[in-house]
Amino acid sequence: MPHYSKPFFRAPRGLWYVQINGRQVNLGPDRDEAFRRYHDLMARGRDAPEPATGDSVVSILDAFLDWCQEHRALRTYDWYRDYLQSFARSIPRDLLFERVKPIHVQQWVDAQPGWGRGKRGAITAVQRAFNWAAKMGLIGASPVRHVEKPRAGRRDVVIRPEEYAWILGQVRDQEFRDLLVVCWETGCRPQEVLAVEARHVDLDGGRWVFPPDEAKGKKVHRVVYLTD
């Protein structure tokens, strides 16, 4: 019987892998299922078909996540990972990309009643993965490019001054209180409050300036104007 290394868990990806012929084979996120596939591979030998290889949907999603981990911010990678792993669990593991249809995506999001507006982001994540694979030459045209997304919801919740004052009155932690005050005074994004450093601060201009590669969209400078 051929000898394979034992399965191992890659925490940042939330997936089990096994090393075969110098290549890491994705065994999925579930430990018991990963070891079942591992023992199946050992029993069938090295020439047996490996899981998540070739043009399977899972292998395409996995390749896209590898690319995201290398070329995108950790928060962006985590966002894609959560949606794509959920989608991968909803389809047969050996489903080939040419057999995936828009109905697979639609049934997946319809089975998530708690997502609400998140369904649009879920569909976007899957479409982005297949669009990337097409641009990289891994596949032809994306098979899910025509999935209809729900309309984007409007963020129309406005915190009134009296509500803001009440919220501050409930906060006892001074550092957290400072964060709330800065968000209220500047209107900046919460992640910008956590990311700002001394190098971003322009005291003479009364502002923070994030370079394009650190700003949302990665195209132009992000400027946050400060109050007195």
Backbone bond lengths (Angstrom), bond angles and torsions (degrees), N, CA, C in turn:
res aa  C-N    CA-C-N  psi(-1)  N-CA   C-N-CA  omega(-1)  CA-C   N-CA-C  phi
1 M - - - 1.462 - - 1.523 108.98 -
2 P 1.363 118.82 132.05 1.452 120.60 179.42 1.525 110.78 -61.39
3 H 1.327 115.57 150.02 1.463 120.28 179.92 1.523 109.76 -100.56
4 Y 1.333 116.53 124.58 1.455 122.36 174.93 1.525 108.38 -112.38
5 S 1.298 116.07 150.39 1.457 118.79 171.95 1.528 109.14 -67.80
6 K 1.311 115.99 159.48 1.456 120.64 -177.87 1.534 110.77 -71.80
7 P 1.334 117.36 151.31 1.472 119.48 175.46 1.524 111.08 -61.16
8 F 1.310 115.70 148.61 1.459 121.26 177.35 1.521 109.05 -136.66
9 F 1.318 114.96 155.45 1.470 121.07 -174.68 1.519 110.07 -104.85
10 R 1.324 116.37 127.80 1.462 121.36 175.52 1.525 107.54 -99.89
11 A 1.326 115.53 101.06 1.466 120.99 -173.77 1.529 113.66 -58.60
12 P 1.361 119.58 -43.22 1.461 118.20 -178.80 1.529 113.12 -60.47
13 R 1.329 116.71 -28.45 1.456 120.92 -179.93 1.516 112.36 -94.79
14 G 1.351 116.66 -20.89 1.457 119.73 -176.79 1.515 112.29 69.93
15 L 1.340 117.77 31.50 1.467 122.42 -175.37 1.528 110.58 -133.45
16 W 1.331 115.42 151.90 1.460 123.23 173.10 1.520 109.26 -94.51
17 Y 1.349 116.03 143.14 1.460 122.15 179.01 1.527 109.68 -135.42
18 V 1.334 115.17 161.32 1.449 121.21 169.30 1.536 107.17 -137.21
19 Q 1.318 116.80 143.18 1.460 121.73 -179.31 1.524 109.36 -88.21
20 I 1.350 116.68 119.39 1.462 121.98 179.65 1.525 108.62 -132.66
21 N 1.330 115.74 123.24 1.466 120.97 178.44 1.531 111.51 53.19
22 G 1.327 116.25 39.93 1.452 120.67 177.42 1.517 114.67 77.69
23 R 1.336 117.12 8.44 1.463 120.37 -178.38 1.516 110.14 -127.01
24 Q 1.326 116.26 141.10 1.455 120.79 178.52 1.523 109.86 -84.52
25 V 1.332 115.48 121.53 1.462 121.68 -179.64 1.522 108.68 -100.92
26 N 1.316 115.56 127.18 1.461 122.53 -179.34 1.522 109.57 -73.81
27 L 1.360 116.65 122.47 1.462 121.90 178.98 1.525 112.79 -104.61
28 G 1.337 117.56 0.71 1.448 120.50 177.08 1.516 113.46 98.60
29 P 1.339 117.07 174.59 1.472 121.36 -174.63 1.521 114.60 -85.22
30 D 1.344 118.30 -20.76 1.459 121.25 -176.20 1.526 110.84 -88.62
31 R 1.348 117.37 126.37 1.461 121.18 -174.79 1.524 112.04 -62.53
32 D 1.327 117.55 -49.26 1.465 120.18 -177.57 1.524 111.34 -62.28
33 E 1.318 116.26 -42.55 1.459 119.58 179.45 1.522 110.92 -67.91
34 A 1.347 116.65 -36.19 1.468 120.41 178.66 1.522 110.62 -62.39
35 F 1.332 117.99 -43.79 1.459 120.20 -179.87 1.530 111.00 -71.37
36 R 1.323 118.13 -30.23 1.464 119.41 175.81 1.530 109.88 -64.16
37 R 1.344 116.39 -43.90 1.461 120.00 178.79 1.526 111.08 -66.57
38 Y 1.331 115.23 -36.58 1.463 119.81 178.04 1.527 110.92 -61.92
39 H 1.323 118.08 -47.26 1.464 121.30 -179.97 1.527 110.93 -67.41
40 D 1.334 116.52 -31.21 1.461 119.64 176.42 1.521 110.44 -66.13
41 L 1.327 116.60 -40.30 1.462 120.52 176.91 1.528 111.20 -63.29
42 M 1.320 117.09 -43.70 1.458 120.73 179.49 1.526 110.81 -61.19
43 A 1.327 116.30 -40.46 1.463 120.18 -177.07 1.520 111.82 -69.49
44 R 1.327 116.72 -34.18 1.469 120.01 -175.33 1.520 113.06 -89.29
45 G 1.340 117.45 -17.68 1.463 120.09 177.47 1.513 112.39 93.81
46 R 1.329 115.14 172.60 1.458 121.26 -174.49 1.520 113.48 -66.87
47 D 1.339 117.70 -24.41 1.454 119.55 -177.01 1.519 112.66 -84.00
48 A 1.339 117.07 -4.02 1.458 120.13 -179.50 1.518 110.11 -71.59
49 P 1.326 117.68 150.91 1.465 119.89 176.69 1.517 110.85 -58.45
50 E 1.300 116.64 136.14 1.452 121.59 -179.69 1.522 109.97 -93.25
51 P 1.322 117.86 148.82 1.456 119.51 178.69 1.515 111.73 -69.95
52 A 1.328 115.24 149.24 1.461 121.46 174.05 1.513 112.50 56.08
53 T 1.324 118.49 45.62 1.449 120.58 178.50 1.514 109.17 -118.74
54 G 1.349 115.90 176.95 1.446 121.45 176.23 1.509 111.34 61.65
55 D 1.325 115.16 -132.63 1.445 121.37 -176.12 1.517 111.87 -103.49
56 S 1.315 118.12 31.24 1.459 119.86 175.78 1.516 109.17 -70.16
57 V 1.322 115.71 153.45 1.462 120.32 178.87 1.531 110.52 -59.26
58 V 1.332 116.26 -42.54 1.461 119.90 -178.44 1.525 111.14 -61.23
59 S 1.321 117.52 -40.71 1.465 119.31 -179.24 1.526 111.29 -67.07
60 I 1.334 117.16 -34.53 1.459 120.57 178.15 1.528 110.62 -67.84
61 L 1.327 115.99 -45.35 1.461 119.53 178.03 1.522 110.84 -62.04
62 D 1.336 115.78 -39.72 1.457 120.63 -179.97 1.526 110.89 -64.35
63 A 1.329 117.28 -42.48 1.463 120.84 179.51 1.526 110.69 -64.49
64 F 1.320 116.36 -39.24 1.467 119.84 178.21 1.517 111.31 -63.96
65 L 1.334 116.86 -41.55 1.458 119.97 178.71 1.525 111.64 -65.91
66 D 1.327 116.94 -37.25 1.466 120.02 175.37 1.524 110.08 -59.21
67 W 1.336 116.03 -42.51 1.467 121.03 179.65 1.526 110.28 -65.76
68 C 1.316 116.90 -43.30 1.465 120.75 178.90 1.518 111.56 -60.85
69 Q 1.323 115.58 -41.17 1.457 119.56 -179.04 1.524 111.37 -62.11
70 E 1.329 116.10 -30.47 1.460 121.74 -177.91 1.526 112.51 -86.73
71 H 1.342 116.93 -34.20 1.462 120.02 -168.67 1.522 115.09 -117.82
72 R 1.306 118.29 -2.30 1.458 120.48 -179.21 1.523 110.78 -126.12
73 A 1.316 116.20 162.77 1.460 121.25 179.43 1.523 110.07 -63.81
74 L 1.340 115.65 154.05 1.459 120.37 -177.65 1.523 111.14 -59.00
75 R 1.320 117.43 -39.53 1.460 120.40 -179.22 1.534 110.90 -64.13
76 T 1.330 116.60 -37.44 1.462 120.77 177.49 1.520 110.62 -67.42
77 Y 1.321 115.93 -43.75 1.465 120.45 177.56 1.518 111.14 -59.30
78 D 1.328 117.16 -45.72 1.460 120.60 -179.82 1.528 111.22 -61.03
79 W 1.324 116.59 -38.64 1.472 121.27 179.98 1.526 110.46 -62.30
80 Y 1.325 116.85 -47.89 1.469 120.41 178.04 1.529 110.98 -65.18
81 R 1.319 117.61 -43.35 1.461 121.89 -176.45 1.524 111.36 -57.67
82 D 1.322 117.01 -46.37 1.459 120.08 -176.73 1.525 111.42 -61.34
83 Y 1.313 116.85 -44.87 1.464 120.08 -179.77 1.529 111.81 -70.12
84 L 1.327 117.02 -44.79 1.467 119.81 -174.05 1.517 112.07 -70.99
85 Q 1.321 117.94 -34.63 1.458 119.14 176.23 1.530 110.17 -67.76
86 S 1.326 117.04 -36.91 1.464 120.39 176.45 1.527 110.12 -63.12
87 F 1.329 117.35 -43.64 1.463 120.47 178.99 1.519 111.08 -64.59
88 A 1.349 117.06 -41.16 1.465 120.99 -178.99 1.524 111.15 -61.73
89 R 1.327 116.69 -35.49 1.467 119.78 179.36 1.526 112.54 -71.46
90 S 1.321 117.25 -16.43 1.463 120.53 -176.41 1.525 113.39 -90.25
91 I 1.334 118.02 -6.45 1.467 121.36 -176.17 1.526 109.44 -122.82
92 P 1.339 117.28 160.84 1.472 119.05 174.83 1.523 110.36 -59.87
93 R 1.320 116.53 138.43 1.461 120.54 -174.57 1.525 112.57 -61.44
94 D 1.326 117.39 -32.73 1.461 120.05 -176.60 1.527 112.31 -95.90
95 L 1.332 118.11 14.51 1.470 121.11 179.46 1.525 109.95 -62.65
96 L 1.336 116.66 124.14 1.453 121.23 179.23 1.521 110.34 -81.34
97 F 1.332 115.88 152.20 1.458 118.81 -173.62 1.519 111.65 -63.70
98 E 1.349 118.38 -32.01 1.463 118.97 -179.03 1.520 112.59 -72.59
99 R 1.336 116.57 -10.62 1.462 120.49 177.74 1.529 112.72 -100.37
100 V 1.309 117.09 -10.40 1.453 118.43 178.41 1.523 109.07 -74.16
101 K 1.314 115.78 140.35 1.458 121.74 -176.53 1.525 109.61 -129.39
102 P 1.322 116.91 161.08 1.463 119.31 177.50 1.521 113.50 -52.86
103 I 1.344 117.10 -30.32 1.461 119.58 -179.11 1.530 111.71 -62.71
104 H 1.336 117.64 -30.48 1.460 120.04 177.73 1.537 110.49 -61.72
105 V 1.324 115.71 -42.04 1.464 120.43 179.87 1.521 110.18 -70.76
106 Q 1.333 116.22 -43.01 1.456 119.96 -178.29 1.524 112.02 -63.28
107 Q 1.319 117.31 -43.55 1.463 120.50 178.89 1.520 111.31 -65.37
108 W 1.312 116.20 -34.70 1.470 120.41 178.92 1.525 111.30 -63.94
109 V 1.334 117.99 -49.61 1.465 119.44 -178.16 1.527 111.28 -71.76
110 D 1.335 117.19 -32.02 1.467 119.53 178.54 1.523 111.62 -65.86
111 A 1.330 116.03 -24.68 1.472 120.24 -179.64 1.531 111.73 -83.95
112 Q 1.340 116.94 6.67 1.472 121.43 -179.03 1.526 109.26 -119.64
113 P 1.328 118.45 72.33 1.468 120.20 -175.58 1.519 113.97 -62.66
114 G 1.322 117.29 -24.29 1.457 119.81 -177.90 1.516 114.62 -80.39
115 W 1.333 117.31 -6.02 1.455 119.14 -176.13 1.523 113.33 -75.81
116 G 1.303 117.52 -32.67 1.462 119.91 179.78 1.513 111.60 57.29
117 R 1.343 115.19 -121.67 1.469 119.90 -179.72 1.526 112.44 -65.88
118 G 1.335 116.36 -17.01 1.457 119.41 179.39 1.516 113.74 -66.24
119 K 1.336 117.77 -13.81 1.463 120.08 -179.85 1.529 111.37 -63.99
120 R 1.301 116.67 -34.71 1.468 119.41 177.70 1.525 110.42 -63.39
121 G 1.335 116.42 -44.64 1.456 119.86 178.11 1.515 112.17 -64.50
122 A 1.337 117.62 -36.31 1.457 121.65 179.37 1.523 110.70 -61.98
123 I 1.330 116.23 -47.68 1.472 120.30 179.23 1.523 110.06 -63.53
124 T 1.323 116.45 -41.48 1.471 120.64 179.13 1.525 110.94 -59.42
125 A 1.334 117.21 -41.33 1.463 120.98 -178.75 1.526 111.24 -61.75
126 V 1.339 117.10 -45.16 1.466 120.47 -179.53 1.522 110.20 -66.98
127 Q 1.325 117.26 -43.76 1.463 119.84 179.56 1.520 110.88 -63.59
128 R 1.305 117.27 -38.16 1.472 120.44 179.71 1.522 110.57 -63.33
129 A 1.324 117.39 -40.21 1.459 120.46 -179.98 1.526 111.23 -62.62
130 F 1.333 117.18 -44.58 1.461 120.01 -179.44 1.530 111.42 -72.47
131 N 1.328 117.23 -35.35 1.470 119.14 176.16 1.526 110.53 -62.93
132 W 1.338 116.11 -40.56 1.470 119.80 177.14 1.515 110.31 -61.66
133 A 1.336 117.63 -44.45 1.465 121.06 -179.33 1.519 111.11 -61.28
134 A 1.341 116.82 -37.17 1.463 120.07 178.10 1.534 110.67 -67.51
135 K 1.328 117.05 -42.09 1.467 120.54 179.17 1.522 111.74 -64.91
136 M 1.334 116.56 -32.64 1.457 121.32 -179.84 1.533 112.20 -81.18
137 G 1.309 116.95 -6.18 1.463 120.57 -179.87 1.512 114.24 81.81
138 L 1.335 117.44 13.09 1.462 120.08 179.28 1.529 111.51 -76.09
139 I 1.318 116.16 -32.02 1.463 121.81 179.69 1.519 108.15 -137.71
140 G 1.339 115.22 174.69 1.455 119.59 171.64 1.516 109.04 -79.11
141 A 1.311 116.25 -139.96 1.459 119.81 178.88 1.521 110.57 -67.31
142 S 1.310 116.05 149.72 1.463 121.21 -179.84 1.526 110.40 -63.66
143 P 1.330 118.07 130.66 1.460 121.00 179.60 1.524 113.66 -77.17
144 V 1.343 117.67 -8.25 1.469 119.57 -177.61 1.531 111.35 -119.08
145 R 1.315 116.46 19.20 1.463 119.41 -175.91 1.522 112.83 -67.16
146 H 1.347 117.45 -21.18 1.458 120.18 -176.02 1.531 112.98 -98.25
147 V 1.336 118.06 8.35 1.459 119.40 176.88 1.526 108.52 -64.15
148 E 1.318 116.54 129.12 1.460 120.74 -179.28 1.528 109.91 -81.42
149 K 1.320 115.00 131.07 1.466 120.68 179.06 1.528 109.88 -97.65
150 P 1.318 116.85 146.67 1.466 119.39 173.32 1.524 109.75 -60.40
151 R 1.305 116.53 153.68 1.457 120.11 177.42 1.522 109.77 -63.89
152 A 1.317 115.41 144.42 1.457 120.22 178.85 1.520 109.70 -66.85
153 G 1.321 116.04 132.19 1.459 120.18 179.22 1.521 111.33 -77.61
154 R 1.314 114.81 156.24 1.466 120.55 178.16 1.524 109.82 -93.00
155 R 1.320 115.00 137.44 1.461 119.75 176.00 1.529 107.91 -91.18
156 D 1.310 115.32 91.72 1.455 119.29 -173.09 1.531 112.85 -115.17
157 V 1.336 116.92 18.42 1.461 120.37 176.22 1.524 108.65 -83.19
158 V 1.296 116.01 120.29 1.467 121.78 -178.87 1.532 108.75 -114.89
159 I 1.321 116.04 128.24 1.461 121.73 177.19 1.528 108.79 -83.28
160 R 1.309 116.98 121.25 1.459 121.10 178.97 1.530 110.41 -78.62
161 P 1.344 117.23 154.98 1.476 120.16 -178.96 1.525 113.25 -54.25
162 E 1.316 117.99 -38.96 1.460 119.68 -179.61 1.534 111.21 -69.23
163 E 1.337 116.98 -31.84 1.467 119.92 176.23 1.527 110.27 -69.64
164 Y 1.324 115.69 -40.63 1.465 120.29 177.71 1.524 110.57 -61.04
165 A 1.321 116.92 -44.26 1.464 120.61 179.31 1.529 110.63 -62.78
166 W 1.337 117.03 -39.63 1.463 120.02 179.21 1.523 111.03 -64.66
167 I 1.348 116.45 -41.95 1.470 121.24 -179.95 1.534 110.03 -60.67
168 L 1.342 116.15 -46.78 1.467 119.00 179.64 1.522 111.08 -61.12
169 G 1.324 115.95 -33.45 1.451 119.32 -179.95 1.511 113.77 -67.49
170 Q 1.343 117.07 -18.75 1.464 121.15 -179.91 1.528 112.75 -90.92
171 V 1.348 116.09 -10.42 1.467 120.35 -173.55 1.531 109.90 -94.00
172 R 1.305 115.89 125.25 1.464 121.09 178.54 1.526 112.57 -104.10
173 D 1.334 116.83 -19.47 1.467 121.69 -179.18 1.527 108.94 -83.06
174 Q 1.339 117.63 117.17 1.459 120.75 -173.78 1.529 112.17 -64.73
175 E 1.339 117.28 -39.01 1.470 119.32 -179.32 1.529 110.98 -63.25
176 F 1.326 116.48 -43.32 1.461 119.59 178.76 1.529 110.66 -66.91
177 R 1.331 115.53 -37.12 1.461 119.85 177.14 1.532 110.39 -60.65
178 D 1.342 116.20 -42.12 1.469 120.41 177.74 1.532 110.98 -58.57
179 L 1.329 116.42 -42.31 1.459 120.01 179.32 1.527 111.25 -61.37
180 L 1.320 116.75 -43.74 1.460 120.75 179.96 1.528 111.00 -63.45
181 V 1.328 116.35 -41.56 1.460 120.24 -180.00 1.524 110.99 -63.00
182 V 1.339 116.53 -44.17 1.462 119.99 -179.33 1.530 110.80 -63.74
183 C 1.328 117.00 -43.15 1.477 120.14 178.21 1.527 110.60 -60.36
184 W 1.332 116.70 -42.48 1.465 120.74 -178.85 1.533 111.18 -67.98
185 E 1.319 116.49 -43.66 1.463 120.19 -175.76 1.527 112.90 -70.44
186 T 1.336 117.28 -35.44 1.471 120.24 -173.38 1.524 113.50 -103.08
187 G 1.347 116.80 -24.12 1.460 118.97 -175.21 1.516 113.05 73.33
188 C 1.337 117.07 16.66 1.466 119.79 -177.93 1.521 110.59 -76.12
189 R 1.303 115.37 168.85 1.454 121.64 177.08 1.528 109.63 -74.36
190 P 1.329 117.96 144.38 1.471 119.96 -178.98 1.522 112.96 -54.80
191 Q 1.354 117.08 -39.77 1.464 118.30 -178.17 1.527 112.06 -67.91
192 E 1.344 117.24 -23.01 1.462 119.64 177.86 1.527 110.94 -72.22
193 V 1.332 117.18 -34.56 1.463 120.10 177.04 1.520 110.56 -61.90
194 L 1.346 115.98 -37.71 1.457 120.26 -178.56 1.528 112.36 -78.95
195 A 1.331 117.06 -23.52 1.468 120.39 -174.80 1.523 113.61 -94.70
196 V 1.331 118.12 -19.29 1.466 120.11 -173.06 1.526 110.81 -63.69
197 E 1.336 115.38 139.08 1.455 123.23 177.69 1.531 108.54 -130.03
198 A 1.320 115.68 171.64 1.465 120.18 -177.86 1.535 111.65 -56.87
199 R 1.332 116.62 -34.19 1.470 119.67 -177.61 1.526 112.75 -67.10
200 H 1.330 117.48 -16.95 1.464 120.84 179.56 1.525 112.46 -87.45
201 V 1.330 116.84 -12.54 1.463 120.90 -169.85 1.532 111.24 -88.15
202 D 1.315 115.52 125.29 1.465 123.03 174.37 1.528 106.74 -112.94
203 L 1.348 116.90 91.50 1.462 120.59 -175.30 1.530 112.07 -65.11
204 D 1.333 116.96 -38.84 1.466 119.57 -179.70 1.518 111.11 -62.95
205 G 1.332 115.74 -36.91 1.461 119.70 179.83 1.516 113.35 -88.15
206 G 1.350 116.58 -6.01 1.457 120.00 -179.26 1.514 112.01 61.04
207 R 1.329 115.79 49.15 1.468 118.36 -174.91 1.515 111.11 -158.40
208 W 1.347 114.75 165.06 1.462 122.73 165.89 1.518 107.22 -104.88
209 V 1.323 116.67 144.01 1.474 120.78 176.88 1.520 108.55 -129.97
210 F 1.335 115.81 114.72 1.464 121.68 176.10 1.528 108.58 -97.14
211 P 1.334 118.16 129.48 1.464 120.30 178.10 1.523 110.53 -65.14
212 P 1.334 117.71 160.39 1.469 120.65 -176.20 1.519 114.41 -53.39
213 D 1.350 117.56 -38.95 1.461 118.76 -176.41 1.526 112.71 -72.09
214 E 1.342 117.53 -8.53 1.458 121.26 176.48 1.529 111.78 -112.04
215 A 1.318 116.51 -0.15 1.458 120.96 -177.47 1.522 110.58 -99.01
216 K 1.320 115.59 157.64 1.455 120.06 176.15 1.524 109.13 -64.04
217 G 1.315 117.12 131.43 1.457 121.59 -177.67 1.513 113.79 93.98
218 K 1.346 117.00 -24.05 1.473 122.83 174.04 1.531 113.53 61.29
219 K 1.346 117.95 23.90 1.466 118.93 -175.82 1.529 113.05 -118.00
220 V 1.306 117.96 -38.43 1.462 120.53 -176.49 1.523 109.38 -130.47
221 H 1.327 115.60 163.81 1.448 120.37 175.73 1.533 110.22 -64.45
222 R 1.314 116.27 143.78 1.458 121.99 174.44 1.521 107.51 -104.70
223 V 1.325 116.37 121.48 1.447 121.69 -178.35 1.521 110.02 -113.21
224 V 1.322 116.65 127.53 1.463 122.95 176.44 1.529 107.19 -114.91
225 Y 1.342 116.69 116.66 1.462 120.87 -177.90 1.524 110.07 -87.57
226 L 1.322 116.09 137.50 1.452 122.45 -174.94 1.527 110.95 -100.14
227 T 1.302 116.65 149.47 1.457 121.18 172.47 1.527 108.92 -83.68
228 D 1.314 115.61 169.40 1.470 118.84 179.55 1.517 111.71 -60.14
